[in-house]
Amino acid sequence: MNRRDMLRQCLLALGVSMAGPVSAFDLGRAIGAAKDLAGAATLSDEDIANYCAQLRDEQDAQHEVAPAGSKYGKRLTKLTQGLDTHDGMKLNFAVYMTEEVNAFAMADGTVRLYSGLMDKMSDDEIRYVVGHEMGHVKSGHSRKRMQVAMASGGLREALAASGGDQAALADSQLGELFEKVVRAQHSQGNENEADDYAMAFMKKKSYDPQACVTALEKLDAMSGGRDSSWLSTHPAPKERAARMRAQLA
C-alpha cells in the first residue's frame, strides 16, 4: 500500500470523506479535518461535561424554567422520581415553559422537556419521552454529536485554541453548539436505538408500554404543525410507532 492509500485509509477511519476523483482531493484540507476530528474524538469526560454545562446554563438562562412548586415542576418530579441516577447515568431534569413540542438530552445527562409537549402527553407517554432521551445519552448518541460539533466551524477553533482543554465558549459559539447538538436531526438508526431503550425502560418499571406507541402516534398527528418541533429533530414517528407496536407482543 502506497503512502496516499495509507493516508486514505486513516482518514476514512476518522470519518473524513474522500468522495470524488483523487486528482480533486485536497490533501491539506483532509489532513486538517482529520486532526480536528481526532482532537474532538479524544475529548475527556470532563471536557464533554464542561461544554454541556456551558450549553445547559445558556439554554436555562434563555428559557423560563418551571419552578419546582409549579404544576409542571411537580409533575416532572413525580414522573422522574428515582431517576437522578439510572443505569450508570447521572441525570438532571427540568421543564422549559414554551408551547413548543419538544425535548432533548445532552451527553452529561441533562434532559429538558418543553411544557408544550407535557400538555399533550399522558404521564406514561412522558415517561416514554424521558426513556427515549435517556436512550440517546446511554447509547452515546449525545456524546458523538458533541464530538462532531466540536470538530467543525468556530467550535473547532475554540477547541484548537485551548488544546481541547475546556475552552469557555462565546455566545455565538454556544448558539452554534445548540444547533449542532440539539437542533440537528437524529438518524433513524439512533432513533430506533433510543426507542428500544425506552421500551425496555417502560417494561422494567412496569409502566404501560403502549404509551410508546400512542406518544409517537400523537407526534405523527402533529406533522406539519407549527409547534411540532420534535418532528424536525426526531424523524419518522409513524414508522417508529409501528415498530414499537410490534414489540408489544
URTAVEN-V94245 format. One record per residue. BURIAL is # if it has 9 or more other ideal C-beta (glycine too) atoms within 8 Angstrom, else .. Layout:
((BURIAL) (BURIAL))
//
This chain:
((.) (.) (.) (.) (.) (#) (#) (#) (#) (#) (#) (#) (.) (#) (.) (#) (.) (#) (.) (.) (.) (.) (.) (.) (#) (.) (.) (.) (.) (#) (#) (.) (#) (#) (.) (#) (#) (#) (#) (#) (#) (.) (#) (.) (.) (.) (#) (#) (#) (#) (#) (#) (#) (#) (#) (#) (.) (#) (#) (#) (.) (.) (#) (.) (#) (#) (.) (.) (.) (.) (.) (#) (#) (#) (#) (#) (#) (.) (#) (#) (.) (.) (#) (.) (.) (#) (.) (.) (#) (.) (#) (.) (#) (#) (#) (#) (#) (#) (.) (#) (#) (#) (#) (#) (#) (#) (#) (#) (#) (#) (#) (#) (#) (#) (#) (#) (#) (#) (.) (.) (#) (.) (#) (#) (#) (#) (#) (#) (#) (#) (#) (#) (#) (#) (#) (#) (#) (#) (#) (.) (#) (#) (#) (.) (#) (#) (#) (#) (#) (#) (#) (#) (.) (#) (#) (#) (.) (#) (#) (#) (.) (#) (.) (#) (.) (.) (.) (.) (#) (.) (.) (.) (#) (#) (.) (#) (#) (#) (#) (#) (#) (#) (.) (#) (.) (#) (.) (.) (.) (#) (#) (#) (#) (#) (#) (#) (#) (#) (#) (.) (#) (#) (#) (.) (.) (.) (#) (.) (#) (.) (#) (#) (#) (#) (#) (#) (#) (#) (#) (#) (.) (#) (#) (.) (.) (.) (#) (#) (#) (#) (#) (.) (#) (#) (.) (.) (#) (#) (.) (#) (#) (.) (#) (#) (.) (.) (#) (.) (.))
//
